[in-house]
Amino acid sequence: MGSNEVTEAVAALCDPAAVTIGGQAAHVPAKLEQLADALANSGEAGDGLRSFAHSVPPIDLGAFELWRAVDESARDWAASCDVDAGAVCAGLDRVAQVRALWQAAGKRVSGRGEDDVVRFVGDVRAWADRIEQLLNPSKTVRRIWGAACPHCEASMTEAWVEDQRVRVPAIALIPEAEGRAAALVCGHCGWARRVPVPERV
């Protein structure tokens, strides 16, 4: 395991993912940004005129705890790799700070021994997996935090989750099923776009 694995692991957590939708290139926000967006949208709902508090669904508390853990882990790795967190984070927003810390630690850890590299890559991959599991617990629908509908421009909508009306991402990826193609769907306006899937061999 070497620098390529470190770079790939950090990118899977911190960089947007490129997808092709209807022959056009698009980007899904980075897992780190989706988590921050879930946290920023927690605890309030809007009617277009004002915001009001409502009972917070479990994902909001989970997003808060997970964000704190990812941030703390990035700072721990940066410290163990002798990264000057103050210099790296100066003038950056909270998402950019965590991204910069992971990237700086990744560059430093690549020059260390195999054990450190393996532990670092394992940690970063685990955080990416935990974010994915928290934000998309359903195996049938994958909500995409931070993405805006190309038709109505909504990034959030309201839905019923466990008998509570909560704010959720407007855009969701519905996977391929028998007799049905995979699609991106806006839960706010109903826009939908078929997503090409690889042919089975």
C-alpha positions in Angstrom: 0.0 0.0 0.0 1.4 3.4 -1.0 0.7 7.0 -1.9 -1.9 6.0 -4.6 -4.1 4.4 -2.0 -3.7 7.3 0.3 -4.7 9.8 -2.4 -7.7 7.6 -3.5 -8.9 7.3 0.1 -8.7 11.0 0.8 -10.4 11.8 -2.6 -13.3 9.4 -1.8 -13.9 11.4 1.4 -13.1 14.9 0.4 -13.6 15.3 -3.4 -16.8 15.4 -5.5 -17.5 12.3 -7.5 -18.0 12.6 -11.3 -21.1 10.9 -12.7 -22.6 10.8 -16.2 -26.3 11.6 -16.5 -28.0 11.4 -19.8 -24.7 11.8 -21.6 -23.7 14.9 -19.6 -21.1 15.0 -16.9 -22.2 16.0 -13.4 -20.7 16.0 -10.0 -22.0 14.6 -6.7 -20.8 16.7 -3.8 -18.0 15.1 -1.7 -19.1 12.9 1.2 -17.6 15.4 3.6 -19.7 18.2 2.1 -22.8 16.1 2.1 -22.3 15.5 5.8 -21.8 19.2 6.5 -24.9 20.0 4.5 -27.0 17.4 6.4 -25.8 19.1 9.6 -26.5 22.6 8.4 -30.0 21.6 7.4 -30.9 19.9 10.7 -33.4 21.1 13.2 -35.4 23.5 11.1 -38.0 23.4 8.3 -39.1 26.2 6.1 -42.4 27.2 4.4 -40.7 29.6 2.0 -41.3 32.6 4.3 -39.8 31.7 7.7 -38.1 28.8 9.4 -39.4 27.1 12.5 -38.1 24.5 14.9 -39.5 21.0 14.8 -38.6 17.8 16.4 -35.1 16.7 15.2 -35.0 13.4 13.5 -32.2 10.9 14.6 -30.1 11.6 11.5 -29.4 15.1 12.7 -27.9 14.0 16.0 -26.0 11.3 14.1 -24.7 13.9 11.6 -23.5 16.1 14.5 -21.7 13.3 16.2 -20.2 12.0 13.0 -19.0 15.4 11.9 -17.3 15.9 15.3 -15.6 12.5 15.1 -14.4 13.1 11.5 -13.1 16.6 12.4 -11.3 15.2 15.6 -9.8 12.3 13.6 -8.5 14.7 10.9 -6.9 16.9 13.6 -5.4 13.9 15.4 -3.8 12.6 12.2 -2.6 16.1 11.3 -0.9 16.4 14.7 0.7 13.0 14.5 2.1 13.9 11.1 3.5 17.3 12.3 1.0 19.3 10.2 0.6 22.9 11.4 -3.2 22.9 11.7 -3.3 26.7 12.4 -1.5 27.5 9.1 -3.4 24.9 7.1 -6.8 26.0 8.4 -6.3 29.8 8.3 -9.1 31.6 6.6 -11.0 28.4 5.6 -14.6 27.5 6.4 -15.2 24.4 8.5 -15.5 22.0 5.6 -12.4 23.3 3.8 -10.5 23.1 7.1 -11.3 19.4 7.6 -10.6 18.7 3.9 -7.2 20.5 4.1 -6.2 18.6 7.2 -6.9 15.2 5.7 -5.0 16.2 2.5 -2.0 17.6 4.4 -1.9 14.5 6.7 -2.2 12.3 3.7 0.8 13.9 2.0 2.9 13.5 5.1 1.8 9.9 6.0 2.7 8.7 2.5 6.4 9.1 3.4 6.1 7.0 6.5 6.1 3.3 7.2 3.7 0.8 5.8 1.9 0.4 9.2 1.0 4.2 9.3 -0.1 4.2 5.7 -2.4 1.2 6.3 -3.9 2.7 9.4 -4.4 6.1 7.7 -6.1 4.6 4.7 -8.3 2.4 6.8 -9.4 5.3 9.0 -10.2 7.5 6.0 -12.1 4.8 4.2 -14.0 4.0 7.4 -15.1 7.6 7.7 -16.3 7.7 4.1 -18.3 4.5 4.7 -19.8 5.7 7.9 -21.0 9.0 6.2 -22.5 7.0 3.4 -24.3 4.7 5.8 -25.6 7.6 7.9 -26.9 9.7 5.0 -28.2 6.8 2.9 -29.3 4.0 5.2 -31.8 2.7 2.6 -30.3 0.4 0.0 -33.1 1.3 -2.4 -32.9 5.1 -2.4 -29.7 7.2 -2.1 -30.3 10.8 -1.2 -27.7 13.2 -2.4 -27.0 16.0 0.1 -26.0 19.3 -1.4 -27.2 18.6 -5.0 -29.7 20.9 -6.6 -32.4 20.0 -9.1 -31.6 21.2 -12.6 -35.3 21.9 -13.2 -36.6 23.7 -10.0 -33.2 24.3 -8.4 -34.4 22.9 -5.0 -31.7 21.2 -2.9 -34.0 20.3 0.0 -37.6 19.2 0.2 -39.9 17.8 3.0 -40.8 14.1 3.5 -42.4 11.9 6.1 -39.7 9.9 7.9 -40.8 7.6 10.8 -44.0 9.7 11.3 -42.2 13.0 11.3 -42.2 15.6 8.6 -38.5 16.4 8.0 -36.3 18.2 5.5 -34.4 15.8 3.2 -32.3 16.3 0.1 -34.5 16.9 -3.0 -32.4 14.8 -5.3 -32.3 11.0 -4.8 -30.8 8.2 -6.9 -33.2 5.3 -7.4 -31.2 2.2 -8.3 -31.9 -0.1 -11.2 -34.5 -2.7 -10.6 -36.0 -5.4 -12.8 -37.9 -3.7 -15.6 -36.8 -0.2 -14.5 -33.7 1.9 -15.2 -31.8 3.7 -12.5 -32.8 7.3 -12.2 -32.1 10.6 -10.5 -35.4 12.0 -9.2 -36.3 15.3 -7.6 -38.7 14.8 -4.7 -39.7 18.5 -4.8 -40.9 19.0 -8.4 -40.9 15.4 -9.8 -38.1 16.0 -12.4 -36.4 12.7 -13.3 -33.5 11.6 -15.5 -32.5 8.1 -16.4 -29.0 7.2 -15.3 -27.0 5.0 -17.7 -25.9 1.8 -16.1 -23.1 -0.5 -17.3 -24.2 -3.5 -19.5 -24.0 -6.8 -17.8 -21.7 -9.3 -19.3 
